[in-house]
Amino acid sequence: MKMHKIRYAVLALAGLMVTACSDNTVFQESKDMPNAVWEKDSVANFVYNATDTTGTFDVVIDIRNQNNYPFQNFWLFANFYSPKGDVYRDTLECVLADNNGRWIGEGLGSTHHLPVSFLKNIKFPKAGKYRFELIQGMRVDSLPGISDIGIRINTVKK
């Protein structure tokens, strides 16, 4: 139990360091998966309150997996809702390991982080709340080894 707390403290510190170093991040939030298992019926929801209607942004999905993740890839259903009701849906295949089983993302101990580009060079044309839904799209009801999933929105430097 103590090692579990230490690992999460180290991950939190690393996350703060990454956030502090990336001054172009305007929104970042992640959802922890209880016991590092993502259940099929568990939807990760994120709400971004956009105020900048002229800037250009990239939306990145942050995936953190553990060594016990049993697959090479990860299928994800992503939904994006605008304040006026428009919906953008996409299915993403996220490759987490190479053909030799080595994790592709950056690792810290048994946890690995992989940023996945979702939307590039977009604008939020109307001020208000934009909602993102992330749903695991694997063929198992309980997906072990996913510790958390998140959304990050970065301004695009001109």
N, C-alpha and C positions, 0 to 999 in steps of 0.2 A: 504494500500500500504506500509506503514511504517513497519507494522508487517511482511509483506512478505519479505522485505529487511533484517530485523533483523533475521528472521528464516534462510535465506540463508547464512547470515554472520556466524551464529552459526554453521550451517552445514559445511561450508567451514573450519572454525576453527577446528571442530571435525575431518574433513577429513585430515587436515594437521597434527593433533596430531596422528592419526592412521598411516599416512604415516611416520612420524618421528619415531614412535615406531617400525616400521617393516623394519629393515635394510636389509631384504632379498628381498624387492620389487625392481625389475629392470625396470618395466614399469607400469604405471597406468594412465588411461584416462577414462573420462566419458562424455556422451552426455546428455545434458538437453533436456527434452521433453517440447516443448512450451505449456504453460498452464497445465502442468502435464497430457498431453494426448498423447498417442503413437498411431499415425495413422498407419493403416495397410500398407500403401505404403512407410512408412518412415523406411529406413535401417540405422542402426547405424554402421558406418565403423571405424575401428581402424587399424593403421599400426604400427608394431613393427619392428625396424631395429635391427636385431640380429647380434651381433658381437662375442658372446661366442658360439662356436660350440662344446664345450666339456662338458659344465655344464648340469645339469638336472633341469627342471623347472616344476612348476604347473601353470596352467592358470585358473583364477577364474573370474567368471562373477559377478559383483556387481549390485544388483537391489535395487533401492530405491522406495518404494511405500508410498502413503499417506493413511490416514484413509478412504478416500472415494473410495478406490479400491474396486470394487463390487464383487470380486470373492475370493475363498479360494486358488486357484492355479493360475499358470501363465505358459502358453506354449510358448516356445522360440525355434526358428530355428537358429542354429549356424553353420556358415561356416568358415572354416580355410583354407587359401590358402598359399602354400609355394612359395618361389622365383622361383622354377623350374616348377610351374604350377600344382602341386599335390593339390587335394582338399579333405578335410575331412568334412563331414556334419553330424550333429547330431540334434535330436529333444529332448529338455529337458523339463520335467515337473518340475516346481519350486513350491513347496508348501509354500505359504506365511503366511497362518493362520492355526491354529489347528481346530479341529471339533467344538470347542466352539466359534470360531471367533476371538481368540486372535492371534495377529501377532507374528510370530516366530522370525523374525529378531530383531536386536537391535533397540530401538526406541529413538527418541529425539523429543518430542512433538508429532506432527501428522505425522512425517516422520519416516519410518522404513527401515533399511538396512539389506539385506540378501545376504551374499556371497554364490555363488553356484559353486561347483567344476565343471570345464569343461574338462580340460585335466590334467592328473597327470603323473608326472615323465617322461616328454617328453624331447627330445633334439631338438635343432635347428641345424641340421647337415650341413647346408649351410649358410654362412653369407649372409645377405641381408634382404629384406623387406618381412615380413610375414603379411598377412592381415586377419582380423577377421571381419565377418559380423554378426550382430545380428538383427533378424526380429521377431516382435511379432507374435505369432502363435495362437492367440485367434480367436474366431468366430465372432468378432465384428470389424467393420472398425475403430472406434475410441475407444481406450481403456483408460478410465479415471483412474487417481490415480497412474500412473507410472511417477515419477518426473524425474528420470534419470536412465541410464543403462551404465555400464562400464566394462572394461577389466583390470585385474591386473595380472601381471606375476611376480612370486616369484621364487627365486632360492631355490632349495631343499638342505637343510643342510645335510651334510654327517656325 
